[in-house]
Every structure is written in C-alpha cells, then in structure tokens.
Amino acid sequence: MTKLLKVTAIVLPLVLGVSLAAAQESGYDLYQKALVKERAVGDVEEAIHLYQRVTREFGGNHALAAKAQYRLGLLYNRLGRNTEALRAFNAVVSQYSDQTDLVREARAKLVSTSARPSNSTSEKSKLPTTMGVRRIWEGDTEGSPSPDGALLSFTDWETGDLAVRDVETGKSRRLTGNASVSTGGEFAEYSVISPDGKQIVYTWWNKETYDLRLIGVDGSNSRLLYGDNKVSYIHPFEWSKDGKQVLVCVSYQDLTEQIGLISVASGKLRVIKTLEARGAPARMSLSPDNQYIVFDARQKRDAPEHDLYLLAVNDGGETPLITHPAHEEVIGWTPDGKRILFSSDRTGVNSLWSVRMGAGKALQAPELVKSDLGRVIAMGFARDGSLYLGVSTTMRDIYIATLDPATREASFSPKALTSRYVGIRAGAAWSPDGKSLAYTSTRGVSQHGLTKVLTIRTIQSDVEREISPALVTFWRPQWSPDSRSLVVVGMDTKGVWGIYRIDAQTGQTSSASVVQTFLGQPILSADGKSIYHVSPRSRETRNDRVLVRDLETGQEKEIFTPDGPDTAIYGLTLSSDGRQLAFFLTSPGSATTGVLKIINSAGQPVREIGLNNKQFPSNTATIAWTPDGRYLVFGATAEGHKIELWRVPVSGGPFQKVGISADTLRDLRVSPGGERVAFTAGEFKSEVWVLEHFLTSESNAVAKRRLSHRRP
C-alpha cells in the first residue's frame, strides 16, 4: 500500500452535505436506505432510526409501515432488547391486521422473543452474562483495545499521528508529533497495544517506505523496531502473550508475502512462512501458548475466497484448518486458547463462527456464534474476553446539477439519482454523446468490500441497465471514444490486477493491459489507446510522476516530474480534445497553498495558476474541464469542512464560484454539452463496537445442546 493510496482511501468516503429536502424522500426510498444500512453495511442503530421514521411518517401505507415495524422487531431481537422487540412485533399484530402474512410471522416472533433473556441493562432481572453488542466510539478502526479495555489506539487522521483514546472520558491524546499526512508526509497506520498495556507497536510511513515502530502508551521511549528498504508494507497483528514477540505479515516489492515473528528485544524477524502468490492474509492470530498461527489465504491461486490454515511456529508446517466453498477470515484465538473465531458467509450473510481446538487441530465442526455480523475488522480482545470490532459504514450517491448556459453557475440545487437502491453509487462518467451515465453500484459484501456492478443509465428516460463484469472488484469506469465499451481498473477472478474493457451491451470483459503496480488517478486518452496515470513517489524518485501507458504494448513513458522533492500530484484530468492535462501540485509544508498545473499531452508545460487558501483543493482533489476547454472546475476546501465548486479560466482570469457546495465531494464530471455536472457525495463512518459475554453465551449454548442430546 502506497502513501498516496492510503491518503486517498482516507478521504474517498464522503459525508453528505448536499441540501436536499427530507420531504422529497419517499417512504419506499427511506425503507430501502434502512435496508442498506442494516444488510450491506451493518449499521444497526442507524437502520433502527430509519425504520422508525418510516413507521412514523408513512404509517398510512400499511404494507410499508408493517414491514418497517417487523424489521424493527428483528433488529431489537438481534441486540437483545427484548422489551422493544416485543413492542414492535405487537404493533404489527395490532395496527396492521390487514397484512396477514407479516402478522402471522410477528405472532411467531412474539412467542420466541418472550422466551429469550434480554441484554438490556434496564431489564435488571435478566442474566448479566447474556451476549450483547454496543458501540463505544465513532472513529478510526486500525488500532486495538488495551488489555483492560480502558484505551483504544488509533491514527488521528487530522495529522496522521498515532494516538490513544480514553474510552470512559472520550478524551484522546497524540503519542507522535511528526506526522504530516495532509501535505504528503509521514503517518501512522495499524497499531496494537502490548499485553501489559505499556507499549504500542505500529506501522509508520517514513516518506520512503513503511517500517515498524514501538512507543510507550505515554508517548515515551519511541524507537524503530524493524525496517527494510525491500519492504512494500508491514502489518502488525498481535503481540505474543508474554510480550516478547510481534506477529507480522511483511509484503515485499517482489510481491511475496511472509508471516513472521519480530523479537521486541532485538528487532530480528523470524520468518515462519512465505506465501508467494497466495496474497496477504486478511488477518492472523497467534495462539496464547505461542505454538500455532492461524491465518486465512486464498483457497487456490485463482480463487478470491479464503480458507483458514494453521502454522506450527517451531517448523512452519502448514495444515488446512477450515475448508469450505464460502469465504472465511480469521478473527482470532480466544484468550484461553481453546477456540478460534472466524467470520464466514457460508449461510449467505457474514457471521461469527467458532471452532474448538486441541493439539493443533480442530476437535469438532464449526459452530455459529452470532449471525449477520456484517463486514467487520477484528481489532482484538480485552482481558475479560470482550471482542472489539471495527465497522465501516458508507452511504454515497451521485448528484446532478444543472448549469446556467450563460453564467455556467448552478441554476438548480443538485438532485440525487433515484432508483430502487440508495446510498450505493459512485464514479459517474458521461458517455461521449451525453445521453448516458455509467457508474459503479454496490451490492452484497465480499472479501474486497461491497460487490460492484456497472450501471448504465439513460438520462432522458432514467432507465437503468446493470452489467456484472467478470471481475472481483473494479472502479473508475470511463467510456471509449465510440461509446461501445467502458474501461475500468480492477481485479479479475484469478486475482490479476489490470485495465479491463467491458462491452457496454453484452458485459463481456476482456483484459486491456496487465498491471503490476498501482495506477493512481487513471485517465483514458481521447483515442482510447492509452492511459495517463500518477505513479506515487518512491525512495528513488522522491516525487509523484505522470506517466502514459500504451494499452496494446503495456509500455510506459514518464511525461512529467515536479521540480522539487516530495511533491504530490492530485486530481489528474484530461481535456476533451485530449491535448492538455491539468492537476494540483502541493509541496511539503504547503497546507493552504499550491498550484493548478497545466501541461500538454507530451508533458510540456503550458501554464500554472496559483491558488490561495480559499481555492486550495480538497483532499478529494476533484477537477474537470469544461467541454470547450476554456475553464477548469474544481472542488476547494471551505469553512466548516465544506467543499465548494470553483471555476477558473484556463487562459487566466478571476476565480468564480459555481454555486454548489457539499460537506465532501468527488468524481466531478461535466457533461459533453457543458449544461450539467455530476459528482459523488455521501456519508462515511468508522465505528468501534464491542461484543461482550459471547464466550459465556456460547459455552452455555453448547452445554444445553449436549444436555438435550442425552435426554431420552
């Protein structure tokens, strides 16, 4: 993972700031939004809020309100809030008797819910050891809890510094003070607190490569633990229980991956296993007795699904642990070392499973612990067995605004594209004739995030057509000059990254060029034969560079490199005639200044336009040419974290506001006729949740099952 990719990944998810009247939102749209929150992104509390709005604002629509009320009951059941669940199911029965099928199901739920204990603290007569889940923070999820659960380590992405948060008081403090993520400098990433709660190991980008560092939880005794200029990334997963070693996965520039243990005393890496072409595990975990490592990896070289494997620490011997056609990821060993937890979508939704372990092997078939877990990041256990999970919630959509033909200012407020699904669209691209809009839409969860489809929408009729290309993941669709196909960057089902061409009618997918390195901000040339892209800085170059790649031969040529060291390039965009490129240039320390650079397609400079603090580009670095090539439109950071659209004449002249603003905004595209502008805006949340008492609950459930089997 490169620095530019990481910084981009932090700012790509958006917070919706477009002013839309709530009254325009239909009950059906609201219900679909709640379903997305519940099923796709796992934000149960927000889903509850939206379902409540449906029942409150659209109660006259019995079919819709009854469904929302029923789903409220299901969600309250999931959270163990039985009183509220009973109230919701009873409302279905008493208020919507004309919905016979739902009434029948609600009656059955009333019976089963009445027999269940509750997790609600208000129901004090219930057992306190019942499994429960609660949200403890909305923030970064790349850290871990302290053994007592009092602290969370995290990256403060305002600066990029490593920090800790006091869970009880909500106060945070930075442990490092030399990060500068906003200007392309250093920053921290994944961090893990030691078993004694006194130290933190973390990944650090040092402007040239990633290394592993140690620091005290009070910010003292900072030191380099491990560094190697052949490393492309290093990820710390866990400490050994005695605090003497750190379990890591090291990714090298030759694309190999190694699982190993790093000595805290000496910093020496002991390699346990080289994975070669199997890819990096989603997660690994070290057994409390330091004898075994469980990790997940591809079932086959050309398969995206993962299975679980067990490594013997003493000799690196590998044995399959959990093999299943479904996709599975490691959660971790339980603190007592008796079980391994993992997530699996074998039931159709991502759920939490457990397998009992002994002598380096599974003692029984896996058992379901908690259904419908959602897409989560395992952050680790506290000493009491509570499991901390990171949950990311994304709701984003495409908006279109009409521009006045004379002033080119927004004449109407941006309007979201409407269809059956909401909160799932991004990356709009106008067809060359301006009659269609192509974009990515997300659906169910996969190991690479939300599964995507390519949607093509006819503007005049608002008819949408979906294409499911033979790709595991892809992004940034761009039309070919003849409108017959679209070009995307993505990964196929064999795990090969590249540039792919998708037929706009049939959906047939073919490889246009295999890619071995990351393509930043790819832009298709006007003739469709090459790709312009940004190559992030390296130890050798010390600068971002603009390259052009021939799609037929795969050969690349550098066409632009900034003069000063450590200069970043953002917002690469190509004029409609294919003759000029524009982008932002920012240098270290230039937090509120920069330049808008224009070069020709051969890389020769055309002009520079200076930017002041009012026009300084947002981190999403959105730029678009007007079709006549006379203006550049871009998003600039304004007060209160809002993004305003500005335009500036290419030949020079005053900056002008377009009249569109949002909390965040990206993927800006002007239509071929220049009369409309499309962009992506949305909401993103990272949250930390804790799952409590589930180990006790699982043990009780197992005991009950065994007892029932013994009964005559």
N, C-alpha and C positions, 0 to 999 in steps of 0.2 A: 504494500500500500504506500503510495507516494504522499508527500506532504500536500501537494495541490489537490489530489483526490480526496484526502481526509478533510481539508478545509472546505472543499466543495460539498462533501457529504454532510457537513455540519449545517450548511446554510440552505441546501436544496429543499428540505422540508419547510413548509411555509405556514404562517399564521394569518388566517383570513382577515383581511381588513377592508374589503370592498363593502360599501354601504348598500345593503340590499334590504328591502322592506320585508319584515317577517311575515307580514300579512299575505305576501305574494306566494308564500310557500304552501303547497297543498298538503293535505293530511297524508296522502299517499307518498309524497316526497319525504315528508318528515318520518314516516314509518320506515321507508327504505333506508334513510340515513341512520335510523336507530339500528336496523339490521346490520348495516355495515359496521357500526361501532361495536355491536355485540359479537358478530361472527367473524369478520375479517380482521379486526384489529384488537379485539378483546377488551375494549374499554367498557366494562360492565356498568360503572356508575353513570357515565355519560349516556349509555343506552337507556338506563332506567329513566333518566331525566327526559329524554326524547319521547319514550313511550308514555310517560306521564303527560307530556304536552299533547300527544295525540288524543288520549282519553279526555283531557280537559277541554281542548279546543275543537275537537271534531267528534264529540260524543254523539251527535245526531246521526253519524254514519255508523250504524250498529255493527256492520261486518268488519269495518276497520278498527273501531274502538274496542270491540271484543277481542280481536287478535292482539292488539296492543296490551290490553289488560291481562290476557293469558300469558303473554311473554314476560310481563312484569312478574307474574307469579313464578315462572320458571327461573328468572334471574334471582329473585329473592330466595328461592329454594337453593340455588347454587351457592349463595352467600351464607346460607344457614339462618336467614332472617325469617323464621317460620311464621311469626305473627303476621308480618306483612304479606308473606306468600299466601297464607290462608285468607287474608282480607282481599287480595287480588283475585284469587280463584272464586271466592264467594261473590265478588262483584260480577264476574262473568255469568254465574248462575242466576243471580237475582236481577241484574239490569239488562241482560241481553238474552232473554229466554228464547228469542226467535232464531238465535244462532245455535241450532240443535247439536251439531257436531262438536263445537267448542264447549258447549255446556256439558255434554257427556264426558269429554276429556277433563274439564275442570272439576267435575264431581269426583272423578277417579283421583285427581291430584289432591283434592281436599282430604280424602281418606288416607292416602300415603303420607301427606305432609303432616297430618295430625299425629302420626306415629313416630315422627322423627324428632330428635333433640335439636335445639337451636344453638347457633353461635352468637346470638345477640347478647351483649353484655347487660341489656335491660331485662333479660329473662334469667334472673339470678338463680332460679330453681334448677336450671339445666346444668349439665356437667361442664366444667371449665375446660376440659381436655378435648372437646369436640373440634374437629378440623375447622379452621377459619382462615380467611384471607383478608388482608387490609392494605390499603395504600398508605405509605409513610412519607412519600416525597415526590414532587414533580421536578425532575432534574436528570442529570447525566447518569447513564446506566453502565458505564465501563469501569466501575470500581467494585468494591466489596464491603461487607459489613465487618466491624471489629468483632472479636470473639464474644463480647458481652452485648453486642447489638447496639451499643451506645453511639457509635460513629459509623459514617459511611465515607469511604474515599471516593473521589471523583475528579474529573477535569473541569475546571472553571473555564468555559469556552469564551468568556469575555476577554480573557488574556491568553488562555492555553496553559495556565499553571495548574499543578497538582494541588488539590485542596481536600479538606475533610469537613464533614458536616455533623454537628451535634444533633442527633435525631430528636431528643427531647426538647431542646430550646429552639431548634431550627436555625441556629447560627452557624456560619461557615467561616473558615479561615484558610488562606492560601499558604502552602508549605514551600513553594518555589516562587521566585520573584523575577526570573529572567526569561519568561515566555513572551512571545510577541506574535501570536497567531494571526492577528489582523493585518500585519504587514509581511506575512510570509516567512516569519522567523521560527523560533523553537516552540515546542509544545509537548505536553504530556498526553499519554493515552491510557491503555489498560493498567490498572493498579490493583494490588492485593495486599491486605493488611496481614502481618505476621500472626502466628498462633498466640504469642504473648501480648499482642496488641501494641507493641512498642515501635515497630518499623513498617515501612511500606515499600514494596518493590513495584516499579512502574516502567513502562516503555516511554522513551523520550526521543523525539526527533531533534537532532542537533544541527540542522541545516544541511547536513550532508548524508546522513544515514540514521537508522534507528539503533539505539543501544538500550541497555537495561541498567537502571539505577536504583539505589537504596536511599532512604531518608527516614529520619525519626518522625513519629506522629506529631512531635512538637516542632518539626522543621529543622532539627539539628542533625549533624553527622551525615550530610549528604555526600554520596560517593558513587563513582562508576562501578557497577558490578560486572558487566560484560559488554564488550564491543568488538566488532569485526567488520572491516570495510567490504567484505564479500556478502554481508547480510543485507537482504532487502527488507526484512521485518522480523521482529522478535516479540512473542506474545507470552507473558507470564500467566499461568493458570492457577497454580496453587503453591503454597508452602508445604513442605513435609511437616508432619505433626510435631516433630522435635525442633522445628525452626532452622534446621541446618542446610536445607536444600530448597530450590525453587524449581517446580516443574514448568518447562517451557516448550514451545514449538518455535523452531528457527526456520525461516524461509530464506533461501539463498537466491542470488541473482541468476543462477543456472536453473531455477525453477524446482529444485529439490527441496524437500521438507524434512526436518529432523526433530524427533521427540527426544528430549534430554533432561538432565538434572544439572543445575548450576550450583556449585558449592557457595554458600554465603560467605564462608571464611576466605576462600582463595579466588573465587570468581571463575573457577575452571568448569568448562562444560563437559559433562559425560554424556555422550550420545548413546541412547538406548535403541533407537530405530530410525532408519532412513526410509521415508515413504515414497521417494522418487515421484512417479507420475500420478499418485493417488490423491494429491491435493492435501491442503491443510485440514486438520480436524476442526469441526465446529467447536468442540470442547473436549478437554481431557481432565482426568481426575486421578490422584494418587491415593492408594489405599492407606488407611491410618498406620498400618504396620510397615509401610514403605516397600512392600514386596511386589505390588502389581500396579500397573497403569491401565486404566480403561480409556479408550478413545473411540471416536467414530470416524469412518472413512468410506469412500465410495465402495459400493459392492463390487463393481467392475470398473475398469478404466474408462469405459464409455457410458457409465451409468451415473445419473445425478443423485440417486438415492444412496443414503449411508446406512451401514450396519455398524454394530458395536464389536470391538475387538479388545482382547486382553493381552498385555505385555508383561512378561516376567522381568522385573528390574535387574535381576542378577545376570541373566544371559540374553535378554532381548527376545526370548522366544515368544512367538505370537500365536494366539488361538482365537478363532471366531467365538464370540460370546452370544450375541443376539443376531440371528439372521432371519430376515423377513422381507418380502417384496416391498413393504412400506418404507418410508423414510424415518430414520431414528437418529437422535442426537443425545449425547451424554449430558446428564445433569450433574451427577457426582456420586461418590461413595457417601453413605450416611455416616455421621460421626462415629458410630460404634463399629463400622466396618463390616456389618452383617449384610448390607444390601447395596445395590447400585440402582440409582434412579435415572431414568431416561425419558425423553419425550418421543412419542410415536404418533403417526397419523393413520395407523392401521384400522381404526374404527371410522375413518372419514374426517375426523377432526383431530387437531393436535392435542394429545392428552398426556398426563403424567403416569408413568408406569414404574414398577419396582420388580427387581429380581433378587432373590436370596442367594448369597454367595458363601462358599466354603472351600478351602484348599484350592483356590484359583479356578473355580468352575461354578456354574450355575447349579443350584440344588433343586430348582423347580421351575416350572413355566412362569413367565412374567405375569404380574397381577396389576390390574388397573387401580391406581390410587386416586386420581382426580380427572374427571372427564372434561373435555373442552377447555384446555389450558390456554389456548391461543398461542400466538407467536411470542416467545419469551427468550430472554437471555439469562442464563443461570449466573448469579453473582456470588453464590457461596452460602455456607451455613454459619449460623451463630452457634455458640457452645450448647445452647438448650435444644438444638435440633431444628430451629426455625430456618426455613429456606427463603433466601432473598432472590427475587426475580426482577429483571428489567423488562418493562413493557413499553413498546413504542407505538404510538397512535398517530396515523396520518390521515387527514381528510383534505383532499385538494381537488380543484376543479378548474375547468377552462372558462374564461370570461371573454366576451367580445364587446368592444365599444365602437360606436360609430363616430367617425371624424368629420367635422365640417369641411366641405370641399374647398371653401375659400380660405379659412384660417388654419385648417388641419388641427384644430382643437377638438376635444371630445364634445359632441353635441348631445349625447345621452349618457346616463350612468351605465357602467359595464353590466352586462347581463350574463348570468351563468348559462351554459348549455344545459338543457333539461332533457331527461330521459328517465327510464325506469330506475337506473342506478345513479347514485350521487356519491360525491367525495372520492372518485376513483380515477379521474382523468388528469393527464399532463402531457406536455410536449407537443402542442398543436403545430401543424405545418400546412400552409395553404398550398393547394395544387397550383401549377403554373397558370391555369386559366381562371383561378379564383373561385371555381364552382364547388370545390370540395375541401374539407378539412380532415387531415389524418392526425391521429393521436393515439397514445397508449392508454388502455383501460385496464385496471387491475381486478382480479377475481379472488380465488381462493389462495391459501397460504402454501408456499413451497419452501424448501431449504434456502432458496435465494431471496426470500421475501414474498411479496404478493405476485401470484402468477399473472402474466400480462397477455392481453390480446391487442391486436391492432384494429382500431376502429376508423372507418371512413364515413364521414357524414356529408351528405349533400346539403349545401347551405340553403338552397331555395325551398326544398321540401322538408328539411330537418330529418330525413330518413337516414338511419344509421345501419351500416353493414359491418359485421365483425369478422376478422380473419385471425385464425390461431396458427401462426407460423411454427415450423418445426424447430423451435428454439426454446431453451430453458429460460432464458431471460434476454431482454433487449431494450434499447432506448434510443431516443433522438431520431424518430423517423423523418426522412427527407425525400421529397419527390424527385424522380428522374425527370429530365427535361421534357420527355414525351408523355408524362403522366401515366405511363403504363405500369410502372413499378415504384417501389419505395426502397430506400437504402437505410439500413439500421446498423448499429454496433451491438453485438450480443454474443451469446454462447450457445452452441448447438447441443444436442442431446449426448454427444460424445465428449463434451467438456472442452471443445475447441473454441477459443475466442477469435472473433474476426469481424469483418464487414460483410453483411449479408444483403442480398437483393430479394425482395418479396414482390411477387406478381400481384398487382392491385385487384385483379379479377379472380384469379384462382387461388391465391395464397401460397402458390408454390415457392419454396425457399431455396435459394442457391447461394453458395459462397462466392463473394466477390474478391475477397483477399483475407488470408490468414494473418492474424495479428499476434505478435509475440510480446509486445509491450503495450502499456496503457496509451490509448488515444484520447487526449484531452480536447474537449470542445470541437469535435469533428464537424467539418463543413464540406458538403458536396460541391464540387466545381460546377460551373454553369453548363459545361458539356457533359457532365455526369461521368467523366473518365478518371477523375482523381479526387482525393480527399485532402483538404487542408486540416491540420490539427496542431495542438500545442504539446510539445514534449516537455514535461516538468524538469526543472533543474536537477543536476546530479553533482557528485563530487568534482567531476571533471569540468562541466560546463558552467556551474555556479549561476546559471540563468535559465529561465524558460526560453524556449525557442519555437518558432513557427516553421513547420515542415509541410511539404506536399508529398503525397503518396500516390503513385500510379497504381490504379486498381488492377490493371492487367498484368503488370510485371512485378508488383509489390515493392518496387524500388522507391526509396525516399530521398528527398533533397531538402536541405535546410535553406530557407529563403530569408529568415530574419532572426537576428540575435540582438538583444539590447546591449548598449554600450557598458553600462555599469553593472557590477556584480550583484547577485541575489535580487534581480529584478523580476517581478511577476507579471504575467500576461493574462488578462481576463477578458471574457466577452467577445471572443473572435467571431467576426461576421463578414460575409461576402456580399458585395453589391450585386444588384440584379443582373447587370451585364457581365459579371464575373471578372471585372478588370481591377477592382480595388478591394482591399481588406481593411477592416478597422478593428481596433481593440484598445483596452485600457492598459497603461503601463504604470505600475506602482513599485516604489523602491523602499528598502528598509527605512523605517522612521517616518515615512510619508503617510501618516494615519489619516490626514484630511486633505491631501493634495495629490495630484497625479496629472497625467496627460492622456488625451484621446489621440491615439496614433493612427495615421492612415498611410498605407503602403500600396503599391500596385501588386498585381498577382505574381510578379517576378521578385518581389521583396524590396524594390527600390522605394525610398521614402517619398511621400507626396506632401504631407504636412502634419503638424502637431497642433492640437488645440488644448490649451491649458485649462485645468479645472480648479475651481476654488472649493472651499468647504461646503458650499451649498450644492454644487454639482458633483461632489465626489461620489463615485459609483458605489452602489450597494454591493454586498458580498456576493449576491447572485449574478452580478455583472451582466445584465441584460442589455444588448444593443441590437438595433435593427435599422437597416437602410430603408428610406422611402423608395418606391419603385423608380422614380425619376433620378435617383442618385444625388439629389440636391441636399438632403437632410439626413442626419443620424438621430434616431430616437433612442433614449436610454433611461434606465432607472437609477435615481440618485437617492442616497440616504437623507432623510429629512428629520425634523424633530419628532421625538416620541417613537423612534424606531420605524416610522413610516417610510415608504418608498414612493417618490414622486416621479412621474414621467416628464422628461425634458426633451426638447429637440434643439439641434444646433445646425446652422448651415455649414455644409462641407467646405464651402469657399471662404468661410469666415463671417462673423456677424454675431449679434446678441443671442444669448440663450433664451428660449421661450418655454414656458410651462405648457404641457399638453392638456392638463386638466384632469388627470387620472392619478389617484394615489391609493395605496393599499399598505397594510402592515408589512407585507413582503410580496414580492412579485418577481416572476422569472419567465423564461421561454417566450419572450416578446417577439411577435411576428406581425408585420404589416402586410395586408392583403395586396395582391398584384395590382389592383386598381388604386390602392392608396386610401380607400374610403373607410376601411375598418382595421382594427388592431385586435389581435388575440394574445392572451397571456394566461399563465397558470398562477393561481393564488390558492392558498389553503392553510390548514391548521396542522401543526405537529406538536406532539407532546411525548416526552420521555418520562416515565414514571417508575418508581421503585415500589414493589409490592412485597409483602412478606406472607408466606404460607406457614401457619402455626398449627401445632398439635397433630399434624397429619401422620406422623410416625406412630403416635399412640393410637390414633384412629385406625390406621391400617393394621396394627397389631391386634386391636380388638376385633376388627372385621375378620381377620384370618382365624382368630381363636373361635369366633362364633361359627364360621364355616366348618371348622374341624369338629366342633361340638355337634353341629347339626348332622354331620356325616355319620357320627357314632350312634345317633338315635335310631331306634328300631322303626 
